[in-house]
Amino acid sequence: MADNTRDLHTLSTLAGKTVIVTGGANGIGAETVRLFNSHGANTVIADLERTRAEGEAVIRSLQHPTSALFITVNILIWDQIKALFSQCIQHFGKIDIIVANAGIMESQSLFDIENVDEQGELRESTEGFRVIDVNLKGTINTLRLALHHMRHNKPVSPGSLRGSVILVTSTSGYFGTTGVGAYITSKHGLTGLLRASQQGARDLGIGVNAVAPFFTPTPTFKELAEKWKNSGLKSNTPGDVAQAIALASTQKETGKCYMVVGRKSVEVEDSRNALLERWLGRETTGLLQSASKLFEANGYPLPKT
């Protein structure tokens, strides 16, 4: 996924924009911060306090370190993530792009039914629920606050978006072959969030798109990365994913998901929609599409509590 002239021109439009990257102190997040900053964007690393040393090291490595901040946040704590947005606006004036990248994976299988207590009773998967909370609830928190604040941005030109949100999901949001149950469940949830957010975001003039990386070697997966390399399989680099994120953030379109596999980026939501009739048949597809138009025109009636 080397830069070409068109990509370089597109990324040049990032100059002067303000970007928040959650989970930006390490891995794909850190590489994304570097790329945005190298193109002149104000960059905010939003991450846990325990990552401060790594985050500040990233800032020192940037081309424009004075245009970057590290802000402590736990995206599950509402007051903290509200404060993140407020601090960014206070410092830079507005927020143009949000990269909802923060996420974790379980270290113990969700399906470990031998994990029992002293009485032989199966333990609750607290770690699995933590993964779902961080990856899904935390991203919902991030998206809602992004929409809330970005709606006040003035479009740069007629027809342009007021802001851009990139959800960093995974190929695990479309497939489930790795068997990492909580992670796969949470990432499928993000695919649903991408689709569910479109009408509301579009009404506000905000783009919500996603990037779904396949396996990307990072220090967290050092052992697997070595096996992957020895197998001869192509793998992404964090830079490949960062470039897909940056390019997606400049799109005028919304509702797209760019799957990054073996250093290639492929948009998958349009192809899924194009294949619905072949998948479900003409009659079923027609009914679903007609119902979707009805819901878009009249809204979906929510149950009264």
Residue pairs with C-beta under 8 A, 6 or more apart in sequence:
1 239
1 240
1 243
1 244
1 260
1 263
1 264
1 265
3 11
3 243
7 243
7 247
10 247
10 250
11 35
11 39
11 246
11 247
11 250
12 39
12 40
13 250
14 36
14 39
14 40
14 41
14 97
14 246
14 249
14 250
15 39
15 40
15 41
16 40
16 41
16 42
17 41
17 42
17 96
17 97
18 41
18 42
18 43
18 44
18 88
18 92
18 93
18 94
18 95
18 96
18 97
19 33
19 36
19 41
19 42
19 43
19 44
19 95
19 96
19 97
19 98
19 99
19 249
20 44
20 46
20 84
20 85
20 88
20 95
20 97
20 98
20 99
21 29
21 32
21 33
21 36
21 43
21 44
21 45
21 46
21 99
21 101
22 29
22 46
22 47
22 73
22 75
22 98
22 99
22 100
22 101
22 102
22 138
22 142
23 29
23 46
23 47
23 101
23 102
23 103
24 30
24 32
24 33
24 43
24 44
24 45
24 46
24 47
24 55
24 58
24 99
24 101
25 45
25 47
25 48
25 51
25 52
25 54
25 55
25 58
25 70
26 47
26 51
26 54
26 218
26 219
26 220
27 216
27 218
27 219
27 220
27 238
28 101
28 168
28 213
28 216
28 218
28 238
28 241
28 242
28 245
29 45
29 47
29 99
29 101
29 102
30 45
30 54
30 55
30 58
30 238
31 238
31 239
31 241
31 242
32 99
32 101
32 241
32 242
32 245
32 246
33 43
33 45
33 58
33 62
33 68
34 58
34 61
34 62
34 242
35 239
35 242
35 243
35 245
35 246
36 43
36 97
36 246
37 43
37 62
37 63
37 64
37 67
37 68
38 62
38 63
38 64
39 246
40 64
40 67
41 67
41 97
42 67
42 68
42 92
43 62
43 67
43 68
43 69
44 68
44 69
44 70
44 71
44 84
44 88
44 92
45 55
45 58
45 59
45 68
45 69
45 70
45 71
46 71
46 73
46 75
46 84
46 102
47 55
47 70
47 72
47 73
47 102
48 72
48 73
48 74
49 72
52 70
52 72
55 70
56 70
59 65
59 68
59 69
59 70
62 68
69 87
69 88
69 91
71 84
71 87
71 88
72 80
73 80
73 81
73 83
73 84
74 80
74 81
75 81
75 102
75 134
75 138
75 139
75 141
75 142
76 133
76 134
76 137
76 138
76 141
78 141
81 141
81 142
81 145
82 145
85 95
85 145
85 146
85 148
85 149
88 95
89 95
89 149
94 149
94 152
94 153
95 146
95 149
95 150
95 153
95 163
96 150
96 153
96 163
96 164
97 163
97 164
97 165
97 166
97 249
98 142
98 143
98 146
98 150
98 163
98 164
98 165
98 166
99 166
99 168
99 245
99 249
100 139
100 142
100 143
100 146
100 165
100 166
100 167
100 168
101 168
101 245
102 134
102 138
102 139
102 142
103 134
103 135
103 138
103 139
103 168
103 186
104 130
104 131
104 134
104 135
105 131
105 180
105 182
105 183
106 127
106 128
106 130
106 131
106 180
106 181
106 182
106 183
107 127
108 115
108 125
108 127
109 179
109 180
109 181
110 125
110 128
110 180
110 181
110 182
111 179
111 181
113 122
115 122
115 123
115 125
116 122
116 123
117 123
125 182
127 182
128 181
128 182
129 182
131 182
131 183
131 186
132 182
132 185
132 186
132 189
134 186
135 183
135 186
135 187
135 189
135 190
136 186
136 189
136 190
136 193
139 167
139 190
139 193
140 193
142 165
143 165
143 167
143 193
143 197
143 208
146 163
146 165
146 206
147 165
147 197
147 200
147 201
147 204
147 206
149 163
150 162
150 163
150 165
150 204
150 206
151 162
151 204
151 205
151 206
152 162
153 162
153 163
154 162
155 161
155 162
155 205
159 252
160 252
161 205
161 206
161 207
161 252
161 254
162 204
162 205
162 206
163 206
163 207
164 206
164 207
164 208
164 209
164 248
164 249
164 250
164 251
165 201
165 206
165 207
165 208
165 209
166 209
166 210
166 211
166 245
166 248
166 249
167 190
167 193
167 194
167 208
167 209
167 210
167 211
168 210
168 211
168 213
168 241
168 245
169 187
169 190
169 191
169 194
169 210
169 211
169 212
169 257
170 183
170 187
170 212
170 213
170 214
171 212
171 213
171 214
171 259
171 261
172 178
172 180
172 183
172 184
172 187
172 188
173 184
173 187
173 188
173 189
173 190
173 191
173 210
173 212
174 188
174 191
174 212
174 259
174 268
176 184
176 188
178 184
187 212
190 210
191 210
191 257
194 208
194 209
194 210
194 255
194 257
194 269
195 255
195 269
197 208
198 208
198 254
198 255
199 296
201 207
201 208
201 254
202 254
206 254
207 251
207 252
207 253
207 254
208 254
208 255
209 248
209 249
209 251
209 253
209 254
209 255
209 256
209 257
209 258
210 248
210 256
210 257
210 258
211 241
211 244
211 245
211 248
211 257
211 258
211 259
211 260
212 257
212 258
212 259
212 260
212 268
213 236
213 240
213 241
213 244
213 259
213 260
214 235
214 236
214 259
214 260
214 261
214 262
215 221
215 224
215 228
215 235
215 236
216 235
216 236
216 237
216 238
216 240
216 241
216 260
217 224
217 225
217 228
217 229
217 235
217 236
217 237
218 225
218 238
225 235
228 235
229 235
233 262
234 262
234 263
235 262
235 263
236 260
236 261
236 262
236 263
237 263
240 260
240 263
240 265
241 260
244 258
244 260
244 265
247 258
247 265
248 256
248 258
255 269
256 267
256 269
256 270
257 267
257 268
257 269
258 265
258 266
258 267
258 268
259 265
259 266
259 267
259 268
276 285
276 288
276 289
277 285
279 285
280 288
